Amino acid sequence: VIEAAAQANTTPKPGAADPLFLRACRGERLERVPVWIMRQAGRYLPEYRALRERYDFLTCCRTPDLASAITLQPVDRLGVDAAILFSDILIPLSGMGVEVRFTPGPQLSTPIRNASDVAKLRVADARETTPFVLEAIRQLRGELPTHVPLIGFAGAPFTMAAYLVEGGGSRSFDAFKALLYREPRIAHRLLDLCTETVGSYLTEQVRAGAQAAMLFDTWAGLLSPDDVRAFVLPYAQRVLKTVSGIGVTEGCAVPTIYYGGESAGWLEDCRDLGAHVIGLDWRIRLAEARIRLGPHIVMQGNLDPAVLLGPADDIPRHVESVLRSANQGASGDSAWAAGGHIFNLGHGILPQTPPDHARRMVDAVREISMRPA
Ligand code: CP3
């Protein structure tokens, strides 16, 4: 199995036949800027809502036929340059011993608040606890057009731990932050367990055929930059190392993407994470992010998702300003597609977004980034 997956996943030699998105992750010079959308498979699509009338969210995540059909929906409708597996960052929690319900916000069966709660948690082996995710990936690799690579993903350890302690979503995650400061040793033990679980989860996705691996650390920005260094980055780095490591030993090297949510306060620290691509929200100009990240890291983002709620005719202007900002920092070259940028929103697409507006954004990225700068 490993051999077959490694074969399916061996990074092809750089060249025109290699998908645009993967070449972008490697920082290559391109004919245009690639584009995909965080949460591109979801409630803003009528075809997703139609399926959800018949199946609940967890059934969609746990049934490979459904997960793969939903993954393909935005590829068909929008013509994006990458697919992202339809699933959720909280799916591996059941393997750790915590059940999650979505109503639609996540609700965990038992919040993890103290040492004995942490002691009850297990490290989940993805092959045993989430085989349906790996099956969906294998299936998708047979269904996706070869120019549309599949992104696998997981929640980063810090963000997973935030949900585990809080027992669900929260505005400020006070219970989680209280644990970090009152009981740092317990918090680190919890982060360790999440790191092992997420490491297995993402590694097995790559072995199953995911062609890029993304870590979502949506809540990292809750902390001060110093505490990000203590509680966030070392754990994300360990996962990224594990995932990159299998490329070396098993020949299935994949690019890695780290999204740190509101990360403008500690962007320099992202240089050393070991991620090829850093996802950015809209609170920073890409020209500034380029300076702070240095020349070698690829940037992904960062249009405010709310722009797609405004008039469709305004969208190209906003797209152009993001492209221009990314391009300003591009090293020594004035072409739009000089490399170093993958277009995306700065966070997930909003459920009330008109699908035509998402399409307008994708088209605008193509048109504008193919023009001479
Ligand atoms: O990007 C994609 O299209 C792939 C699918 C995907 C989902 N969630 C589907 C989903 C991905 C990559 C995620 C990541 C995720 N999930 C994150 C990190 C990125 C981010 O947006 O910050 C987080 C924090 C979660 C946790 C989560 N899942 C929340 C807070 C919620 C409820 C709030 C909401 O948006 O409804 C979910 C549910 C969820 N995950 C839905 C979808 C399509 C909605 C479920 C439904 O159909 O009712």
Boltz pocket constraint, residues with backbone or C-beta under 6 A from the ligand:
constraints:
  - pocket:
      binder: B
      contacts: [[A, 37], [A, 38], [A, 39], [A, 40], [A, 41], [A, 42], [A, 43], [A, 52], [A, 57], [A, 84], [A, 85], [A, 86], [A, 87], [A, 88], [A, 89], [A, 90], [A, 102], [A, 104], [A, 105], [A, 106], [A, 153], [A, 169], [A, 216], [A, 218], [A, 347], [A, 348]]
      max_distance: 6.0
